[in-house]
Amino acid sequence: MSFLPSFFKNNKSASPASQLVSENITVGMLNDLIPIRNFSTEKLEAFATNLKSEMYPKGSILFRLGENTDSALYLLKGMITLSDDTGKAYEVNDGTAKARFPLSSGSKHTTTALAETDVSILRVSQNIMASRSASSNHFSQLIIPDDLADNRLLQTFAEHYANEKLEIPTLPDVAIKLRNAIQQDVGVNEAAKIIQMDPVMSAKLIELANCPLYVCSTPAKSCFEAINRIGLNATRNLVISLSIHHVFKSHSPLVKKFLDRIWKQSLYISTLSFVLAGLTKQAKPEEALLAGLVCDIGTVPFLHFADNLPKDYYTEADLMRSLACVKGPIGYKLLLEWGFSEEFIKIPVYSDDWYQNTSKELNLTDIVVLSRLHSAIGHTDMASLPVITSIPAASKLKNYSLSPEMSLNLLHNAKQQISDALKAFSN
């Protein structure tokens, strides 16, 4: 493990000099830091052997907004103030929930950090942060963590999956035919004929084209007019999005409860993704919407599998504990089977990893991660969430700045647009 120390840099914005004394990093310290605590025991022990904290005196500027960086920084001791480009500031104190997350972890700093006291800092290379998710090339491999080894439902499912017996739900014919046709460069007339083969889908698309998301003085009265307004590629993504709801069905009351909850959460994340893509102009809104809808799609085959087992075979707690384990690899497998592009099929793997950093430019996974974090505001214990400026995805925004204050403003200002999107896709 001698290569590990090379990942830890000494690139600093201020010269270490304070009343505090640099100290060795222990495994105990690392076990408190997110997401470092998820590393293997071997890596944590290697870190603890080779690392020391950096010390800065009161008044030091640790980093400035807009500066490029190749490191993530954690506050170990003291207090710092982080301020964004609007002048809004918040404090981070050692020992608090905020101090468990990086102060900054993207390719550039999205805040300015001022040491309010003498501070002790841990600096970690972005290479180390990225190595958490780059260690496996087998995204569809289902690995059961030790704490779920006694979960009979999950063990049975894993055996079923390993034997390639998993039943993958299918998309409706209209979605598959439309996608294949657009790949062959068909025109609007041909696309309209395909969609009109499904009267329900045709009516839904016309309704969607006339909703406030697509403001136009003249309402679309036909499928042809709807496609002409939205565009062929956007229509393809919307038809697939509208089709996905049909896989979230079950006759079991318990499984249906889970599917309904996951669908509503995915729908909310997808509408936030749609809005965020429109604001940033770094992704196509219809692609972002579809990305949000498929972020937790991997839970569906697992829940359908559970639906076919005797009801006394598992408990609600067994289902709940299993979902986080299966949704990444099974989602990857499902989207691969459905013929989605490389950018889409990795979304289920990374969409709830705040510190994923799979590309230098903002991609669909980044949009979904940002949207998932926004969706948790007001619904989750804030102490369990990172500050939005600390995650890599936020540093990739070019035309829009996010901060804790701006995140709340985004949700408030987009409330009507989010409501319109939810109505359009919830029926």
C-alpha positions as CSV (number, residue, x, y, z in Angstrom):
1,M,0.0,0.0,0.0
2,S,3.0,2.3,-0.4
3,F,1.3,4.0,-3.3
4,L,-1.3,5.6,-1.1
5,P,0.7,8.5,0.3
6,S,1.2,9.9,-3.2
7,F,-2.6,10.5,-3.3
8,F,-2.4,13.0,-0.5
9,K,-1.3,16.5,-1.5
10,N,0.2,19.5,0.2
11,N,-1.3,22.0,-2.2
12,K,-2.5,24.8,0.1
13,S,-3.8,28.4,0.0
14,A,-2.3,29.4,3.3
15,S,0.9,28.5,5.2
16,P,0.3,26.2,8.1
17,A,1.2,28.0,11.4
18,S,-1.0,28.0,14.5
19,Q,-1.2,27.3,18.1
20,L,-2.5,23.8,17.4
21,V,0.0,21.1,16.8
22,S,0.0,18.8,13.7
23,E,-1.2,15.3,14.7
24,N,-1.2,11.8,13.3
25,I,-4.4,10.7,11.7
26,T,-6.1,7.7,13.3
27,V,-8.5,5.1,12.0
28,G,-10.9,6.4,14.6
29,M,-10.8,9.9,13.0
30,L,-11.3,8.4,9.5
31,N,-14.3,6.4,10.6
32,D,-16.1,9.6,11.4
33,L,-15.6,11.1,7.9
34,I,-18.0,10.7,5.0
35,P,-17.4,9.0,2.6
36,I,-13.9,8.0,3.6
37,R,-15.4,5.7,6.3
38,N,-16.7,3.4,3.6
39,F,-13.1,2.5,2.5
40,S,-11.8,-1.0,3.3
41,T,-10.1,-1.5,6.7
42,E,-6.8,-2.0,4.8
43,K,-7.0,1.4,3.2
44,L,-8.1,3.1,6.4
45,E,-5.1,1.7,8.2
46,A,-2.8,2.8,5.4
47,F,-4.2,6.3,5.6
48,A,-3.7,6.4,9.3
49,T,-0.1,5.3,9.0
50,N,0.9,8.0,6.5
51,L,-1.1,11.1,7.2
52,K,-0.8,14.1,9.4
53,S,-3.2,17.0,9.8
54,E,-2.4,20.5,8.4
55,M,-2.6,23.5,10.8
56,Y,-3.7,27.0,10.0
57,P,-3.9,30.1,12.2
58,K,-7.0,32.2,12.9
59,G,-7.7,34.5,9.9
60,S,-6.3,32.2,7.2
61,I,-8.1,31.8,3.9
62,L,-8.1,28.1,3.3
63,F,-9.4,28.4,-0.2
64,R,-11.3,30.9,-2.3
65,L,-14.4,30.6,-4.4
66,G,-13.7,29.7,-8.0
67,E,-10.2,28.3,-7.3
68,N,-9.4,25.0,-9.0
69,T,-8.5,22.1,-6.6
70,D,-7.4,18.5,-6.7
71,S,-8.2,17.8,-3.1
72,A,-11.1,17.4,-0.6
73,L,-10.7,19.1,2.8
74,Y,-12.2,18.1,6.2
75,L,-12.3,20.2,9.3
76,L,-10.8,18.2,12.3
77,K,-10.5,21.0,14.9
78,G,-11.6,24.6,15.2
79,M,-14.2,26.6,13.4
80,I,-14.4,28.0,9.8
81,T,-16.9,30.1,7.9
82,L,-17.9,29.3,4.4
83,S,-19.3,32.0,2.2
84,D,-20.8,31.7,-1.3
85,D,-21.0,34.2,-4.2
86,T,-24.1,35.9,-2.8
87,G,-22.3,36.7,0.4
88,K,-24.3,34.2,2.4
89,A,-22.2,32.4,5.0
90,Y,-22.5,29.5,7.4
91,E,-20.2,28.1,10.1
92,V,-18.7,24.7,10.5
93,N,-17.5,23.6,13.9
94,D,-15.4,20.6,14.7
95,G,-17.3,17.7,16.2
96,T,-20.6,18.6,14.5
97,A,-22.5,16.7,11.8
98,K,-21.3,19.2,9.1
99,A,-17.7,18.5,10.0
100,R,-18.1,14.9,9.0
101,F,-18.6,15.9,5.4
102,P,-15.9,17.6,3.2
103,L,-15.7,21.3,3.2
104,S,-15.2,21.1,-0.5
105,S,-14.7,18.2,-2.9
106,G,-15.3,19.2,-6.4
107,S,-12.9,20.3,-9.2
108,K,-13.2,23.9,-8.0
109,H,-14.2,25.6,-4.8
110,T,-17.7,26.9,-4.7
111,T,-17.2,28.8,-1.4
112,T,-14.5,30.8,0.4
113,A,-13.3,29.3,3.6
114,L,-12.1,31.6,6.5
115,A,-10.5,30.2,9.6
116,E,-12.4,31.8,12.6
117,T,-10.0,30.0,15.0
118,D,-6.8,28.1,14.7
119,V,-7.8,25.0,12.7
120,S,-6.7,21.5,11.9
121,I,-7.4,20.2,8.4
122,L,-7.2,16.9,6.6
123,R,-6.5,17.1,2.9
124,V,-7.4,14.1,0.7
125,S,-6.6,13.8,-3.0
126,Q,-9.5,13.6,-5.5
127,N,-7.9,10.4,-6.8
128,I,-8.6,8.8,-3.5
129,M,-12.2,10.1,-3.4
130,A,-12.8,8.7,-6.9
131,S,-11.2,5.4,-6.1
132,R,-14.2,4.3,-4.0
133,S,-16.4,3.8,-7.0
134,A,-13.7,2.9,-9.6
135,S,-12.6,-0.2,-7.9
136,S,-15.0,-2.5,-9.6
137,N,-15.7,-2.9,-13.4
138,H,-18.6,-5.2,-12.7
139,F,-21.4,-2.7,-12.1
140,S,-24.1,-5.4,-12.3
141,Q,-22.4,-7.6,-9.7
142,L,-24.6,-8.0,-6.6
143,I,-22.5,-8.0,-3.4
144,I,-24.2,-8.6,-0.1
145,P,-22.7,-6.6,2.8
146,D,-21.8,-8.4,6.0
147,D,-24.6,-6.7,7.9
148,L,-27.2,-8.3,5.6
149,A,-25.7,-11.8,5.6
150,D,-28.7,-13.0,7.7
151,N,-31.3,-11.6,5.3
152,R,-33.0,-14.7,3.9
153,L,-34.9,-12.7,1.2
154,L,-31.7,-11.1,-0.1
155,Q,-29.7,-14.3,0.0
156,T,-32.5,-16.1,-2.0
157,F,-32.6,-13.2,-4.5
158,A,-28.8,-13.2,-4.9
159,E,-28.8,-16.9,-5.8
160,H,-31.7,-16.4,-8.2
161,Y,-29.8,-13.4,-9.8
162,A,-26.5,-15.3,-10.0
163,N,-28.2,-18.1,-11.9
164,E,-29.5,-15.6,-14.4
165,K,-33.1,-16.3,-13.7
166,L,-34.0,-12.7,-13.0
167,E,-37.1,-11.6,-14.9
168,I,-36.6,-8.2,-16.5
169,P,-39.8,-6.1,-17.0
170,T,-40.3,-4.9,-20.6
171,L,-41.1,-1.5,-21.9
172,P,-44.4,-1.1,-23.9
173,D,-44.1,-1.8,-27.7
174,V,-44.7,1.8,-28.6
175,A,-41.7,3.0,-26.6
176,I,-39.4,0.4,-28.2
177,K,-40.7,0.9,-31.7
178,L,-40.4,4.7,-31.4
179,R,-36.8,4.5,-30.1
180,N,-35.8,2.1,-32.9
181,A,-37.4,4.3,-35.5
182,I,-35.8,7.5,-34.3
183,Q,-32.4,5.7,-34.4
184,Q,-33.1,5.3,-38.1
185,D,-33.8,9.0,-38.6
186,V,-37.6,8.8,-39.3
187,G,-39.5,12.0,-39.6
188,V,-42.4,13.5,-37.5
189,N,-45.1,11.8,-39.6
190,E,-43.6,8.3,-39.1
191,A,-43.1,8.9,-35.3
192,A,-46.7,10.1,-35.0
193,K,-48.0,7.0,-36.7
194,I,-46.1,4.8,-34.2
195,I,-47.4,6.7,-31.2
196,Q,-51.0,6.7,-32.5
197,M,-50.9,2.9,-32.4
198,D,-51.3,3.4,-28.6
199,P,-54.3,5.8,-28.2
200,V,-53.6,6.3,-24.4
201,M,-49.9,7.2,-25.1
202,S,-51.0,9.6,-27.9
203,A,-53.5,11.4,-25.7
204,K,-51.0,11.6,-22.9
205,L,-48.3,13.1,-25.2
206,I,-50.8,15.7,-26.5
207,E,-51.7,16.6,-22.9
208,L,-48.1,16.9,-22.0
209,A,-47.3,19.2,-24.9
210,N,-50.1,21.5,-23.8
211,C,-49.1,21.6,-20.1
212,P,-47.3,24.7,-18.7
213,L,-43.9,23.0,-19.2
214,Y,-44.2,23.8,-22.9
215,V,-45.7,27.2,-23.0
216,C,-47.3,28.0,-26.4
217,S,-50.2,30.3,-27.4
218,T,-51.7,27.7,-29.7
219,P,-52.6,24.3,-28.2
220,A,-51.5,21.1,-29.9
221,K,-54.5,19.2,-31.2
222,S,-52.9,16.2,-32.7
223,C,-50.0,13.8,-32.0
224,F,-48.2,15.3,-35.0
225,E,-48.4,18.9,-33.6
226,A,-47.3,17.6,-30.2
227,I,-44.1,16.0,-31.6
228,N,-43.5,19.0,-33.8
229,R,-43.6,21.3,-30.7
230,I,-41.5,19.0,-28.4
231,G,-39.0,17.6,-31.0
232,L,-38.3,14.0,-32.0
233,N,-35.6,13.2,-29.5
234,A,-37.4,14.9,-26.7
235,T,-40.6,13.0,-27.7
236,R,-38.7,9.7,-27.6
237,N,-37.5,10.4,-24.0
238,L,-40.9,11.5,-22.9
239,V,-42.6,8.5,-24.3
240,I,-40.2,6.2,-22.5
241,S,-40.7,8.2,-19.4
242,L,-44.4,7.9,-19.7
243,S,-44.0,4.1,-20.3
244,I,-41.9,3.5,-17.2
245,H,-44.8,3.9,-14.8
246,H,-46.4,0.6,-15.9
247,V,-43.5,-1.5,-14.4
248,F,-44.3,0.0,-10.9
249,K,-47.4,-2.3,-10.5
250,S,-48.1,-5.1,-8.0
251,H,-51.1,-7.0,-6.6
252,S,-49.4,-7.4,-3.2
253,P,-50.4,-4.6,-0.7
254,L,-47.0,-4.6,0.9
255,V,-45.0,-4.6,-2.3
256,K,-47.4,-2.1,-3.9
257,K,-46.8,0.2,-1.0
258,F,-43.0,0.1,-1.6
259,L,-43.4,0.5,-5.4
260,D,-45.8,3.5,-5.0
261,R,-43.4,5.2,-2.6
262,I,-40.4,4.6,-4.9
263,W,-42.3,5.8,-8.0
264,K,-43.4,9.0,-6.3
265,Q,-39.8,9.7,-5.1
266,S,-38.4,9.0,-8.5
267,L,-41.0,11.2,-10.1
268,Y,-40.1,14.1,-7.7
269,I,-36.4,13.6,-8.4
270,S,-37.1,13.5,-12.2
271,T,-39.1,16.8,-12.1
272,L,-36.3,18.5,-10.1
273,S,-33.9,17.2,-12.7
274,F,-36.0,18.6,-15.5
275,V,-36.1,22.0,-13.8
276,L,-32.4,22.0,-12.9
277,A,-31.4,21.0,-16.5
278,G,-33.5,23.9,-17.8
279,L,-31.9,26.4,-15.4
280,T,-28.3,25.3,-16.0
281,K,-28.7,24.7,-19.7
282,Q,-26.0,22.0,-19.4
283,A,-28.3,19.0,-20.1
284,K,-31.5,18.5,-22.1
285,P,-34.5,18.7,-19.8
286,E,-36.2,15.6,-21.2
287,E,-33.1,13.5,-20.8
288,A,-32.7,14.8,-17.2
289,L,-36.3,13.9,-16.5
290,L,-35.8,10.3,-17.8
291,A,-32.6,10.1,-15.8
292,G,-34.5,10.9,-12.6
293,L,-37.2,8.3,-13.3
294,V,-34.7,5.5,-13.8
295,C,-32.4,6.3,-10.8
296,D,-34.1,3.7,-8.5
297,I,-35.5,1.4,-11.3
298,G,-33.3,-1.5,-9.9
299,T,-35.7,-1.9,-7.0
300,V,-38.5,-3.0,-9.3
301,P,-37.3,-6.5,-10.4
302,F,-36.3,-7.2,-6.8
303,L,-39.8,-6.2,-5.4
304,H,-41.5,-8.3,-8.2
305,F,-39.3,-11.2,-7.1
306,A,-40.4,-10.7,-3.5
307,D,-44.0,-10.5,-4.7
308,N,-43.8,-14.1,-5.9
309,L,-42.6,-15.5,-2.6
310,P,-44.7,-16.7,0.3
311,K,-45.8,-13.7,2.4
312,D,-44.3,-15.2,5.5
313,Y,-40.9,-15.6,3.8
314,Y,-39.9,-12.0,4.6
315,T,-40.8,-9.0,6.6
316,E,-41.3,-5.4,5.7
317,A,-37.9,-4.7,7.4
318,D,-36.3,-7.3,5.2
319,L,-37.5,-5.5,2.1
320,M,-36.4,-2.1,3.4
321,R,-32.9,-3.2,4.4
322,S,-32.4,-4.9,1.0
323,L,-33.3,-2.0,-1.4
324,A,-30.1,0.0,-1.1
325,C,-28.1,-3.1,-1.8
326,V,-29.9,-4.2,-5.0
327,K,-30.9,-0.9,-6.7
328,G,-27.5,-0.1,-8.2
329,P,-26.5,-3.4,-9.8
330,I,-30.0,-4.5,-10.8
331,G,-30.7,-1.0,-12.2
332,Y,-27.5,-1.2,-14.3
333,K,-28.6,-4.7,-15.5
334,L,-32.1,-3.6,-16.3
335,L,-31.2,-0.5,-18.3
336,L,-28.5,-2.4,-20.2
337,E,-31.2,-5.0,-21.2
338,W,-33.5,-2.1,-22.2
339,G,-30.8,-0.7,-24.5
340,F,-30.1,2.5,-22.7
341,S,-26.9,4.5,-23.4
342,E,-23.7,4.2,-21.3
343,E,-24.5,7.5,-19.5
344,F,-27.9,6.3,-18.4
345,I,-27.1,2.8,-17.3
346,K,-24.6,4.0,-14.7
347,I,-27.1,6.4,-13.1
348,P,-28.6,3.8,-10.7
349,V,-25.1,2.8,-9.5
350,Y,-24.1,6.4,-8.6
351,S,-27.3,8.4,-8.1
352,D,-27.2,8.3,-4.2
353,D,-23.5,8.7,-3.9
354,W,-23.0,12.4,-3.0
355,Y,-19.3,12.2,-3.8
356,Q,-19.4,10.4,-7.2
357,N,-17.3,12.2,-9.7
358,T,-17.4,10.2,-12.9
359,S,-16.7,13.0,-15.4
360,K,-15.1,16.4,-15.5
361,E,-18.2,18.1,-17.0
362,L,-21.7,18.1,-15.6
363,N,-23.5,14.9,-16.7
364,L,-26.9,13.3,-16.1
365,T,-25.7,11.5,-13.0
366,D,-24.6,14.9,-11.5
367,I,-28.0,16.4,-12.3
368,V,-29.8,13.4,-10.5
369,V,-27.4,13.6,-7.5
370,L,-28.1,17.3,-7.1
371,S,-31.9,16.7,-7.5
372,R,-31.9,13.8,-5.0
373,L,-30.1,16.1,-2.5
374,H,-32.7,18.8,-3.1
375,S,-35.5,16.3,-2.8
376,A,-34.3,15.5,0.7
377,I,-34.4,19.1,1.9
378,G,-37.3,19.4,4.4
379,H,-37.9,15.6,4.4
380,T,-34.7,14.2,5.9
381,D,-32.7,15.0,9.0
382,M,-30.4,17.8,7.6
383,A,-27.5,16.6,9.8
384,S,-27.4,13.4,7.7
385,L,-26.9,15.4,4.5
386,P,-23.9,17.2,3.1
387,V,-23.9,20.9,2.4
388,I,-24.6,21.2,-1.3
389,T,-21.5,23.3,-2.0
390,S,-19.3,20.4,-0.7
391,I,-20.2,17.8,-3.3
392,P,-18.4,17.5,-6.7
393,A,-21.5,17.9,-8.9
394,A,-22.1,21.5,-7.6
395,S,-18.7,22.6,-8.7
396,K,-19.5,21.7,-12.4
397,L,-22.3,24.1,-12.8
398,K,-21.4,26.9,-15.2
399,N,-24.5,29.1,-15.5
400,Y,-26.0,28.6,-12.1
401,S,-24.7,28.8,-8.6
402,L,-26.0,26.5,-5.8
403,S,-25.6,27.1,-2.1
404,P,-27.7,26.2,0.9
405,E,-29.6,29.4,0.5
406,M,-29.9,29.1,-3.3
407,S,-31.1,25.5,-2.9
408,L,-34.1,26.7,-0.9
409,N,-34.8,29.5,-3.3
410,L,-34.6,27.0,-6.2
411,L,-37.3,24.8,-4.6
412,H,-39.4,27.8,-3.8
413,N,-39.1,29.5,-7.2
414,A,-39.7,26.2,-9.1
415,K,-42.6,25.1,-7.0
416,Q,-45.2,25.7,-9.7
417,Q,-43.1,24.2,-12.5
418,I,-42.4,21.1,-10.3
419,S,-46.2,20.9,-9.6
420,D,-47.0,21.1,-13.3
421,A,-44.5,18.3,-14.1
422,L,-45.8,16.1,-11.3
423,K,-49.4,16.4,-12.6
424,A,-48.3,15.6,-16.1
425,F,-46.6,12.4,-15.2
426,S,-48.5,11.1,-12.2
427,N,-51.6,9.9,-13.9
